[in-house]
Amino acid sequence: DSTTVASRWPKVVAGDGSTHRAEQLLGDGLHALAYAATEGRPIPPAVAVTHPAHWSREAVAALRTALGRVSEWAQHPVTLISDTTAVLTALQANPGLPDHGTIAVCDFGGSGTNISLVDAGRGFEPIGPTRRITTFSGDVIDQALLDHVVADLGGNGDGPPTVGSLTRLRNQCRDAKEQLSTET
């Protein structure tokens, strides 16, 4: 029952106190993004959307239902695939993956890390479910960098940094971490 499934998604409370279903907001946001990507031209009939590999079947079903409420996608349903499947498909299309052995797909996100293991010799079939850990994430790395820098500042006798300084420092720590993604 899609009503029961959808009720498991959190509701979002707007500034005016109105509540909105998270999956419907996501569906509406993806619809707007599709129009932005096509610069206002009609959305192609074949559309695929990725979702985090760790999402439950119920969460994916709720998103599918929400996307089905979008007029263009009611006639041509959106294909939903996990982000792991999307990555492996892209890598197969642009060769470079081995055709045997185990491949680890790692997604280091802001709130957690997803690790998926697949068997290359069996058409990149998952070896098991995607594992998600929240103890290693972009947010945790940002905080660790900030803690390190603040600890270094504490010994100079200038007193604690102000809130504005901490905000700038936090942003600089995040920028430094993101630079490490592309620069050695």
NUVEX-366533 format. One record per residue (C-alpha): residue number from 1; residue in three letters; x, z negated, y. Coordinates in Angstrom, 1 decimal, decimal comma, m for minus. Layout:
BEGIN
seq = NUM; type = ALA; u = X; w = Z; v = Y .
...
This chain:
BEGIN
seq = 1; type = ASP; u = 0,0; w = 0,0; v = 0,0 .
seq = 2; type = SER; u = 1,7; w = 1,2; v = 3,2 .
seq = 3; type = THR; u = m0,1; w = m1,5; v = 5,3 .
seq = 4; type = THR; u = 1,5; w = m4,3; v = 3,2 .
seq = 5; type = VAL; u = 4,9; w = m2,6; v = 3,3 .
seq = 6; type = ALA; u = 4,7; w = m2,0; v = 7,0 .
seq = 7; type = SER; u = 3,8; w = m5,6; v = 7,7 .
seq = 8; type = ARG; u = 7,2; w = m6,6; v = 6,4 .
seq = 9; type = TRP; u = 8,9; w = m4,9; v = 9,3 .
seq = 10; type = PRO; u = 9,4; w = m7,2; v = 12,3 .
seq = 11; type = LYS; u = 7,2; w = m6,7; v = 15,4 .
seq = 12; type = VAL; u = 8,8; w = m6,2; v = 18,7 .
seq = 13; type = VAL; u = 7,5; w = m8,1; v = 21,7 .
seq = 14; type = ALA; u = 7,8; w = m6,3; v = 25,0 .
seq = 15; type = GLY; u = 8,4; w = m7,9; v = 28,4 .
seq = 16; type = ASP; u = 4,6; w = m7,7; v = 29,1 .
seq = 17; type = GLY; u = 3,9; w = m9,7; v = 25,9 .
seq = 18; type = SER; u = 2,5; w = m6,7; v = 24,0 .
seq = 19; type = THR; u = 3,6; w = m6,3; v = 20,4 .
seq = 20; type = HIS; u = 4,7; w = m3,2; v = 18,7 .
seq = 21; type = ARG; u = 5,5; w = m2,4; v = 15,1 .
seq = 22; type = ALA; u = 9,3; w = m1,8; v = 14,6 .
seq = 23; type = GLU; u = 8,9; w = 1,1; v = 12,2 .
seq = 24; type = GLN; u = 6,5; w = 2,9; v = 14,6 .
seq = 25; type = LEU; u = 8,9; w = 2,4; v = 17,5 .
seq = 26; type = LEU; u = 11,7; w = 3,9; v = 15,3 .
seq = 27; type = GLY; u = 9,4; w = 6,8; v = 14,4 .
seq = 28; type = ASP; u = 8,6; w = 7,5; v = 18,0 .
seq = 29; type = GLY; u = 12,2; w = 7,1; v = 19,0 .
seq = 30; type = LEU; u = 13,3; w = 9,6; v = 16,4 .
seq = 31; type = HIS; u = 10,6; w = 12,0; v = 17,6 .
seq = 32; type = ALA; u = 11,9; w = 11,8; v = 21,2 .
seq = 33; type = LEU; u = 15,5; w = 12,2; v = 20,0 .
seq = 34; type = ALA; u = 14,5; w = 15,4; v = 18,1 .
seq = 35; type = TYR; u = 13,0; w = 16,8; v = 21,3 .
seq = 36; type = ALA; u = 16,1; w = 15,8; v = 23,2 .
seq = 37; type = ALA; u = 18,3; w = 17,5; v = 20,6 .
seq = 38; type = THR; u = 16,3; w = 20,7; v = 20,8 .
seq = 39; type = GLU; u = 16,2; w = 20,5; v = 24,6 .
seq = 40; type = GLY; u = 12,4; w = 20,6; v = 24,5 .
seq = 41; type = ARG; u = 12,1; w = 23,5; v = 22,2 .
seq = 42; type = PRO; u = 9,9; w = 23,2; v = 19,1 .
seq = 43; type = ILE; u = 11,3; w = 20,9; v = 16,4 .
seq = 44; type = PRO; u = 12,5; w = 22,9; v = 13,3 .
seq = 45; type = PRO; u = 10,2; w = 22,5; v = 10,3 .
seq = 46; type = ALA; u = 13,0; w = 21,1; v = 8,1 .
seq = 47; type = VAL; u = 14,3; w = 17,8; v = 9,5 .
seq = 48; type = ALA; u = 16,3; w = 15,1; v = 7,7 .
seq = 49; type = VAL; u = 16,8; w = 11,6; v = 8,8 .
seq = 50; type = THR; u = 19,3; w = 9,2; v = 7,4 .
seq = 51; type = HIS; u = 18,7; w = 5,5; v = 6,8 .
seq = 52; type = PRO; u = 21,2; w = 2,7; v = 6,0 .
seq = 53; type = ALA; u = 21,9; w = 2,8; v = 2,2 .
seq = 54; type = HIS; u = 21,2; w = m1,0; v = 1,9 .
seq = 55; type = TRP; u = 17,5; w = m0,6; v = 3,1 .
seq = 56; type = SER; u = 14,9; w = m1,5; v = 0,5 .
seq = 57; type = ARG; u = 12,5; w = 1,0; v = m0,9 .
seq = 58; type = GLU; u = 9,7; w = m0,7; v = 1,0 .
seq = 59; type = ALA; u = 11,6; w = m0,3; v = 4,4 .
seq = 60; type = VAL; u = 12,2; w = 3,4; v = 3,6 .
seq = 61; type = ALA; u = 8,5; w = 3,8; v = 2,7 .
seq = 62; type = ALA; u = 7,4; w = 2,2; v = 5,9 .
seq = 63; type = LEU; u = 9,6; w = 4,6; v = 7,9 .
seq = 64; type = ARG; u = 8,3; w = 7,5; v = 5,9 .
seq = 65; type = THR; u = 4,7; w = 6,4; v = 6,8 .
seq = 66; type = ALA; u = 5,6; w = 6,0; v = 10,5 .
seq = 67; type = LEU; u = 7,2; w = 9,5; v = 10,6 .
seq = 68; type = GLY; u = 4,2; w = 10,9; v = 8,9 .
seq = 69; type = ARG; u = 2,1; w = 9,8; v = 11,9 .
seq = 70; type = VAL; u = 4,1; w = 12,1; v = 14,2 .
seq = 71; type = SER; u = 2,1; w = 15,3; v = 14,5 .
seq = 72; type = GLU; u = 5,0; w = 17,8; v = 13,8 .
seq = 73; type = TRP; u = 6,1; w = 15,8; v = 10,8 .
seq = 74; type = ALA; u = 2,6; w = 15,3; v = 9,3 .
seq = 75; type = GLN; u = 2,7; w = 19,1; v = 8,5 .
seq = 76; type = HIS; u = 6,3; w = 19,2; v = 7,5 .
seq = 77; type = PRO; u = 7,4; w = 15,8; v = 6,2 .
seq = 78; type = VAL; u = 10,9; w = 14,6; v = 7,2 .
seq = 79; type = THR; u = 13,4; w = 14,2; v = 4,4 .
seq = 80; type = LEU; u = 14,8; w = 10,7; v = 4,3 .
seq = 81; type = ILE; u = 18,2; w = 10,2; v = 2,7 .
seq = 82; type = SER; u = 20,6; w = 7,3; v = 2,7 .
seq = 83; type = ASP; u = 23,6; w = 7,5; v = 5,0 .
seq = 84; type = THR; u = 25,9; w = 7,4; v = 1,9 .
seq = 85; type = THR; u = 24,2; w = 10,5; v = 0,5 .
seq = 86; type = ALA; u = 24,5; w = 12,3; v = 3,9 .
seq = 87; type = VAL; u = 28,3; w = 11,5; v = 4,1 .
seq = 88; type = LEU; u = 28,9; w = 12,7; v = 0,5 .
seq = 89; type = THR; u = 26,9; w = 15,8; v = 1,1 .
seq = 90; type = ALA; u = 28,9; w = 16,6; v = 4,3 .
seq = 91; type = LEU; u = 32,2; w = 16,0; v = 2,5 .
seq = 92; type = GLN; u = 31,1; w = 18,2; v = m0,4 .
seq = 93; type = ALA; u = 30,2; w = 21,0; v = 2,0 .
seq = 94; type = ASN; u = 33,6; w = 20,6; v = 3,7 .
seq = 95; type = PRO; u = 35,9; w = 20,2; v = 0,6 .
seq = 96; type = GLY; u = 38,3; w = 17,4; v = 0,4 .
seq = 97; type = LEU; u = 36,7; w = 15,1; v = m2,1 .
seq = 98; type = PRO; u = 38,2; w = 14,8; v = m5,6 .
seq = 99; type = ASP; u = 36,0; w = 16,0; v = m8,4 .
seq = 100; type = HIS; u = 36,7; w = 13,0; v = m10,6 .
seq = 101; type = GLY; u = 37,1; w = 9,2; v = m10,3 .
seq = 102; type = THR; u = 35,4; w = 6,6; v = m8,1 .
seq = 103; type = ILE; u = 34,9; w = 7,2; v = m4,4 .
seq = 104; type = ALA; u = 34,2; w = 4,3; v = m2,0 .
seq = 105; type = VAL; u = 32,0; w = 5,0; v = 1,0 .
seq = 106; type = CYS; u = 32,5; w = 2,3; v = 3,6 .
seq = 107; type = ASP; u = 30,4; w = 1,9; v = 6,8 .
seq = 108; type = PHE; u = 31,8; w = m0,6; v = 9,2 .
seq = 109; type = GLY; u = 28,8; w = m1,3; v = 11,5 .
seq = 110; type = GLY; u = 28,1; w = m3,7; v = 14,3 .
seq = 111; type = SER; u = 26,2; w = m6,2; v = 12,2 .
seq = 112; type = GLY; u = 27,7; w = m5,7; v = 8,8 .
seq = 113; type = THR; u = 29,7; w = m3,6; v = 6,4 .
seq = 114; type = ASN; u = 28,2; w = m1,4; v = 3,7 .
seq = 115; type = ILE; u = 30,2; w = m0,4; v = 0,6 .
seq = 116; type = SER; u = 28,9; w = 2,2; v = m1,8 .
seq = 117; type = LEU; u = 30,8; w = 3,3; v = m5,0 .
seq = 118; type = VAL; u = 30,0; w = 6,7; v = m6,5 .
seq = 119; type = ASP; u = 31,3; w = 8,6; v = m9,5 .
seq = 120; type = ALA; u = 32,7; w = 11,9; v = m8,4 .
seq = 121; type = GLY; u = 32,7; w = 13,3; v = m12,0 .
seq = 122; type = ARG; u = 28,9; w = 12,8; v = m12,2 .
seq = 123; type = GLY; u = 27,8; w = 14,6; v = m9,1 .
seq = 124; type = PHE; u = 28,6; w = 11,6; v = m6,8 .
seq = 125; type = GLU; u = 26,0; w = 9,5; v = m8,6 .
seq = 126; type = PRO; u = 26,0; w = 5,9; v = m7,3 .
seq = 127; type = ILE; u = 27,7; w = 3,4; v = m9,7 .
seq = 128; type = GLY; u = 25,5; w = 0,6; v = m8,4 .
seq = 129; type = PRO; u = 23,5; w = m0,4; v = m5,4 .
seq = 130; type = THR; u = 25,1; w = m0,4; v = m1,9 .
seq = 131; type = ARG; u = 26,6; w = m3,8; v = m1,1 .
seq = 132; type = ARG; u = 26,2; w = m5,2; v = 2,4 .
seq = 133; type = ILE; u = 28,3; w = m8,0; v = 3,8 .
seq = 134; type = THR; u = 27,8; w = m9,5; v = 7,2 .
seq = 135; type = THR; u = 31,0; w = m11,6; v = 7,4 .
seq = 136; type = PHE; u = 33,0; w = m8,5; v = 8,3 .
seq = 137; type = SER; u = 31,4; w = m6,5; v = 11,1 .
seq = 138; type = GLY; u = 32,0; w = m5,0; v = 14,5 .
seq = 139; type = ASP; u = 30,4; w = m8,0; v = 16,1 .
seq = 140; type = VAL; u = 32,7; w = m10,4; v = 14,1 .
seq = 141; type = ILE; u = 35,8; w = m8,4; v = 15,1 .
seq = 142; type = ASP; u = 34,7; w = m8,4; v = 18,8 .
seq = 143; type = GLN; u = 34,3; w = m12,1; v = 18,7 .
seq = 144; type = ALA; u = 37,6; w = m12,7; v = 16,9 .
seq = 145; type = LEU; u = 39,4; w = m10,6; v = 19,6 .
seq = 146; type = LEU; u = 37,7; w = m12,5; v = 22,3 .
seq = 147; type = ASP; u = 38,5; w = m15,9; v = 20,8 .
seq = 148; type = HIS; u = 42,2; w = m14,8; v = 20,5 .
seq = 149; type = VAL; u = 42,4; w = m13,7; v = 24,1 .
seq = 150; type = VAL; u = 40,5; w = m16,7; v = 25,4 .
seq = 151; type = ALA; u = 42,8; w = m19,0; v = 23,4 .
seq = 152; type = ASP; u = 45,8; w = m17,3; v = 25,1 .
seq = 153; type = LEU; u = 44,2; w = m17,8; v = 28,5 .
seq = 154; type = GLY; u = 43,5; w = m21,5; v = 27,9 .
seq = 155; type = GLY; u = 47,2; w = m22,4; v = 28,1 .
seq = 156; type = ASN; u = 47,8; w = m21,1; v = 31,7 .
seq = 157; type = GLY; u = 46,1; w = m24,0; v = 33,6 .
seq = 158; type = ASP; u = 43,7; w = m21,8; v = 35,4 .
seq = 159; type = GLY; u = 40,6; w = m23,4; v = 33,8 .
seq = 160; type = PRO; u = 38,0; w = m21,8; v = 31,7 .
seq = 161; type = PRO; u = 37,0; w = m18,2; v = 32,5 .
seq = 162; type = THR; u = 33,7; w = m17,6; v = 34,3 .
seq = 163; type = VAL; u = 30,7; w = m16,0; v = 32,6 .
seq = 164; type = GLY; u = 31,3; w = m12,7; v = 34,5 .
seq = 165; type = SER; u = 34,9; w = m12,7; v = 33,4 .
seq = 166; type = LEU; u = 33,9; w = m13,4; v = 29,8 .
seq = 167; type = THR; u = 31,4; w = m10,5; v = 29,8 .
seq = 168; type = ARG; u = 34,1; w = m8,1; v = 31,1 .
seq = 169; type = LEU; u = 36,6; w = m9,5; v = 28,6 .
seq = 170; type = ARG; u = 34,1; w = m9,1; v = 25,7 .
seq = 171; type = ASN; u = 33,5; w = m5,5; v = 26,7 .
seq = 172; type = GLN; u = 37,3; w = m4,9; v = 26,9 .
seq = 173; type = CYS; u = 37,7; w = m6,4; v = 23,4 .
seq = 174; type = ARG; u = 35,0; w = m4,1; v = 22,0 .
seq = 175; type = ASP; u = 36,6; w = m1,1; v = 23,7 .
seq = 176; type = ALA; u = 40,0; w = m2,1; v = 22,3 .
seq = 177; type = LYS; u = 38,5; w = m2,3; v = 18,8 .
seq = 178; type = GLU; u = 36,8; w = 1,1; v = 19,2 .
seq = 179; type = GLN; u = 40,1; w = 2,7; v = 20,3 .
seq = 180; type = LEU; u = 41,6; w = 1,4; v = 17,0 .
seq = 181; type = SER; u = 39,1; w = 3,7; v = 15,2 .
seq = 182; type = THR; u = 40,8; w = 6,8; v = 16,6 .
seq = 183; type = GLU; u = 44,3; w = 5,7; v = 17,6 .
seq = 184; type = THR; u = 46,9; w = 4,0; v = 15,5 .
